[in-house]
Amino acid sequence: MRLSKRVENLPPYLFVEINRKIAEKKARGEAVISFAIGDPDIPTPPHIIERLCQAARDPANHRYPESDSLPELRRAVADWYERRFGISFDPDKEVLPLIGSKEGIAHIAFCFIDSGDIALVPDPGYPVYSVSTMLADGEPYYLPLTEETNFLPNLDTIPEPILKKAKLLWISYPNNPTSAVADLDFFNKVVEFARQHDLVVCHDGPYTEVAFDGYQPVSFMQADGAREVGVEFHSLSKSYNMTGWRIGMAVGNATMISALMRLKSNIDSGIPQAIQYAAIEALTGPQDCIQEHNAIYQRRRDLIIEILNSIGLEARPPKASLYIWARVPEGYTSMDFTADLLEQVGVAVTPGIGYGKNGEGYIRLSLTIPDAALVKGLSRLSGWRNPHRRVVK
Ligand SMILES: Cc1ncc(COP(=O)(O)O)c(C=O)c1O
């Protein structure tokens, strides 16, 4: 059987080796505590589940949904953006619900990338930006996110020949994996840059509601003129602990939204309607769960940072997102350190290199670990010993 070049050329999955080691440990009966996965451990709030069950019993929701989703859902998304960010969208032209934001993030490449076109992609970054570019026969050009620039891309260093071939710019704040945040000044610069170089901007913002110490992330769509150049992807996955239900949305530029809709209507048949009703409930119902979840994550964040610092890892408390981005100790690559943690203390983390070349030297720990496992995981981490550390006599 011969696979398409498109699939054959997909980059190797970098976590294969680590996953193999975890499986080996588990097979030997050794429990592994995982800080590796960014998937909320707290269940979806009960009022949302209740609405889902009610809607699932209604035969009207057993049939094909409309590709562009229920008008009530598009309206609920627009109203939520208005309340949360003070931006108004036309629910018929500027809002498109998605089967999880990952689905839309992957598909939008096919709306803007032709063979040989370039997409500007953050490194480290969520892998779907580059993989979808490659699937659309385009080329990712990586924008380094480094500590020196607070993990914001330095747009001024992109060479002119690259900019000539570039069609699309990906940005994402609060960021996965670095947990960096961006302000409106940065987003305004991005809009200006996109205008100058005729780029479309895709802002991926699933973590705008996961924030700490009273910090409130901004939306890219609040930038002056954002709607002329770009869209924002958002998701109910992390805001309402709904990763399993698969629902998200894109909002913004009407031409981009309509192109994505046109593509999708040829591929999928919409979002199961009961889930759309659950999403309406999430967006329009009580919002206390967001603060409640953030308080839990913040407490976990502080405990993890304290232990990491105590064993000699540099990590700053993030203002937002579900992640801690920590520097590995000197003498280790991110992969070696991940393997060492697993071997020495049975703790799994994500090696930064999995998110791109510039992720080297870091690991990512997720705050979505249940409290009981967290306590065990922290006690194990505190027992980690650095064999590279020189003993001064
Ligand atoms: C940066 C980023 N974008 C998008 C997604 C996809 O979220 P979903 O498809 O669940 O909406 C994730 C999930 O982890 C993510 O970290």
The ligand as an SDF file (V2000), in Angstrom:
LIG
                    3D

 16 16  0  0  0  0  0  0  0  0999 V2000
   -2.6250   26.5590   21.5650 C   0  0  0  0  0  0  0  0  0  0  0  0
   -3.7590   25.6200   21.3400 C   0  0  0  0  0  0  0  0  0  0  0  0
   -4.5860   25.8630   20.3320 N   0  0  0  0  0  0  0  0  0  0  0  0
   -5.6380   25.0570   20.0890 C   0  0  0  0  0  0  0  0  0  0  0  0
   -5.8840   23.9450   20.8550 C   0  0  0  0  0  0  0  0  0  0  0  0
   -7.0390   23.0560   20.4870 C   0  0  0  0  0  0  0  0  0  0  0  0
   -8.0990   23.1370   21.3530 O   0  0  0  0  0  0  0  0  0  0  0  0
   -9.5110   22.5400   21.0070 P   0  0  0  0  0  0  0  0  0  0  0  0
   -9.4240   21.8380   19.6710 O   0  0  0  0  0  0  0  0  0  0  0  0
   -9.8220   21.5840   22.0930 O   0  0  0  0  0  0  0  0  0  0  0  0
  -10.4540   23.6820   20.9280 O   0  0  0  0  0  0  0  0  0  0  0  0
   -5.0350   23.6470   21.9290 C   0  0  0  0  0  0  0  0  0  0  0  0
   -5.2520   22.4490   22.7300 C   0  0  0  0  0  0  0  0  0  0  0  0
   -4.5020   22.0560   23.5720 O   0  0  0  0  0  0  0  0  0  0  0  0
   -3.9470   24.5120   22.1710 C   0  0  0  0  0  0  0  0  0  0  0  0
   -3.0910   24.3090   23.1830 O   0  0  0  0  0  0  0  0  0  0  0  0
  1  2  1  0
  2  3  1  0
  2 15  2  0
  3  4  2  0
  4  5  1  0
  5  6  1  0
  5 12  2  0
  6  7  1  0
  7  8  1  0
  8  9  2  0
  8 10  1  0
  8 11  1  0
 12 13  1  0
 12 15  1  0
 13 14  2  0
 15 16  1  0
M  END
$$$$
